[in-house]
Amino acid sequence: MPESITSQIQALRKMTVAELREKHLELFGTETRSHHKDQLFKRLAWRIQELEYGGLSERAKRRAEEIANDLDARILPPRKPKNGNGSPYEVLPVQVSPAGIHPAPGTILTREYRGEVHQVTVLEKGFEYDAKVYRSLSGIARAITGTQWNGYLFFGLKKRGNGNGR
């Protein structure tokens, strides 16, 4: 890295948040809402290098867009669904055991996740998914998503409370 780029980036490290925000306006032409010093530093350091060496190649931009399209990340708030029930999947009536929200044995739960339909059969003791028996719906939700979820929330048997279900 040329000395001028290195010295500019080193100067960023010594700046206050207010100075970094001012530098952001100078380099990007817009104000930032961020007050996070590390995030501002990284973004400004990237911009300084981008202006000197050029940005990402078209190939890299296309690949980044492909990856972003496959992410299960929300960038904008969700729109109101056309079906009006607020659910990303069709909610059908479920037979619930008298003890609470646990569905009756024999019930088949269906959930679409990332374009793939997943079906779970409720057993007397546990749940069957993908030819395996699980003790909980949370275990199945984790097997499907790779992250921790409340299984009843994931399969639409319970509405969200204070937490986000994960």
C-alpha positions in Angstrom: 0.0 0.0 0.0 1.4 3.4 -0.9 2.6 5.6 2.0 -0.2 8.2 1.5 -2.9 5.5 1.8 -1.3 4.0 4.9 -1.0 7.4 6.5 -4.6 8.3 5.7 -5.8 5.1 7.3 -3.6 5.6 10.3 -5.0 9.1 10.7 -8.5 7.6 10.8 -7.5 5.6 13.9 -6.9 8.8 15.8 -10.1 10.5 14.9 -13.1 10.9 17.1 -16.5 9.7 16.1 -17.5 13.2 15.1 -14.4 13.6 12.9 -15.1 10.2 11.4 -18.7 11.2 10.6 -17.4 14.4 9.0 -14.9 12.4 6.9 -17.7 10.1 5.8 -19.6 13.1 4.5 -16.5 14.2 2.6 -15.7 10.7 1.1 -19.3 9.5 0.4 -21.1 12.8 -0.1 -23.8 11.7 2.4 -24.2 11.9 6.1 -24.2 8.6 8.1 -26.5 7.6 10.9 -23.8 5.5 12.5 -22.0 6.5 15.7 -20.1 3.2 15.9 -16.4 4.1 15.7 -15.1 0.7 14.5 -17.8 0.5 11.8 -17.0 4.0 10.6 -13.3 3.3 10.6 -13.7 0.2 8.5 -16.0 1.8 6.0 -13.8 4.9 5.6 -10.6 2.7 5.2 -12.4 0.7 2.5 -13.5 3.9 0.7 -10.0 5.4 0.8 -8.6 2.2 -0.8 -11.5 2.0 -3.2 -10.9 5.5 -4.5 -7.2 4.8 -4.9 -7.3 1.3 -6.4 -10.8 1.0 -7.7 -13.7 -1.0 -6.3 -14.7 -4.6 -6.7 -14.5 -6.2 -10.1 -17.8 -6.9 -11.9 -17.3 -10.6 -11.3 -16.9 -10.0 -7.6 -20.0 -7.8 -7.5 -22.0 -10.5 -9.3 -20.8 -13.2 -6.9 -21.6 -11.0 -3.9 -25.1 -10.4 -5.2 -25.6 -14.1 -5.7 -24.6 -14.8 -2.1 -26.8 -12.0 -0.8 -29.8 -13.3 -2.7 -29.3 -16.7 -1.0 -29.1 -15.2 2.5 -32.0 -15.6 4.9 -31.5 -12.0 6.0 -34.0 -9.2 6.2 -32.9 -5.9 4.8 -36.3 -4.2 4.7 -39.2 -4.7 7.1 -41.6 -7.3 6.0 -44.6 -6.4 3.9 -48.1 -7.3 4.9 -48.8 -10.6 3.3 -51.7 -10.9 0.8 -53.3 -13.6 2.9 -53.5 -11.2 5.9 -52.4 -13.6 8.6 -48.8 -12.4 8.9 -47.4 -15.9 8.2 -44.8 -16.8 5.6 -46.6 -20.1 5.2 -50.1 -21.2 5.0 -51.5 -21.9 8.5 -54.0 -24.8 8.7 -56.0 -25.8 11.7 -54.0 -28.2 13.9 -55.5 -30.8 16.3 -54.1 -29.8 19.6 -54.0 -32.2 22.6 -55.9 -31.1 25.7 -52.6 -30.6 27.6 -51.7 -27.5 25.6 -50.1 -26.6 22.3 -48.6 -30.0 21.6 -50.4 -31.4 18.5 -52.1 -34.7 18.6 -50.1 -37.8 17.4 -50.5 -38.4 13.7 -50.7 -34.7 12.9 -48.4 -33.7 10.0 -46.8 -30.2 10.4 -45.6 -28.6 7.2 -43.2 -25.6 6.9 -41.6 -24.1 3.8 -38.0 -22.9 4.5 -35.8 -21.4 1.8 -38.0 -22.8 -1.0 -38.0 -26.4 0.4 -41.1 -27.9 2.0 -40.4 -29.8 5.3 -42.9 -32.2 6.8 -42.9 -33.5 10.4 -45.1 -36.2 11.8 -46.2 -35.9 15.4 -45.6 -39.2 17.4 -46.8 -40.3 20.8 -43.3 -39.4 22.2 -41.5 -37.1 19.9 -41.5 -36.1 16.2 -40.4 -37.8 13.0 -38.6 -35.8 10.4 -36.4 -37.0 7.5 -36.7 -40.7 8.8 -35.3 -39.7 12.2 -37.1 -39.4 15.5 -36.5 -36.1 17.5 -37.5 -35.4 21.0 -38.5 -31.8 20.2 -39.6 -29.5 17.4 -36.7 -27.2 18.3 -34.3 -30.0 17.4 -35.9 -30.3 14.0 -36.0 -26.5 13.5 -32.2 -26.5 14.2 -31.6 -29.4 11.8 -33.5 -27.4 9.1 -32.1 -23.9 9.7 -28.7 -24.6 11.4 -29.7 -22.1 14.1 -31.5 -22.3 17.4 -35.3 -21.8 17.2 -38.3 -22.3 19.4 -39.8 -25.2 17.5 -43.4 -24.2 18.2 -42.7 -20.8 16.7 -40.9 -22.2 13.7 -43.8 -24.5 12.8 -46.4 -21.8 13.5 -48.0 -23.5 16.6 -47.3 -20.5 18.8 -47.3 -16.8 18.2 -44.3 -14.7 18.9 -44.0 -13.2 22.4 -41.3 -10.8 23.5 -38.4 -12.7 22.0 -37.7 -13.4 18.4 -38.0 -17.2 18.6 -34.4 -17.9 17.9 
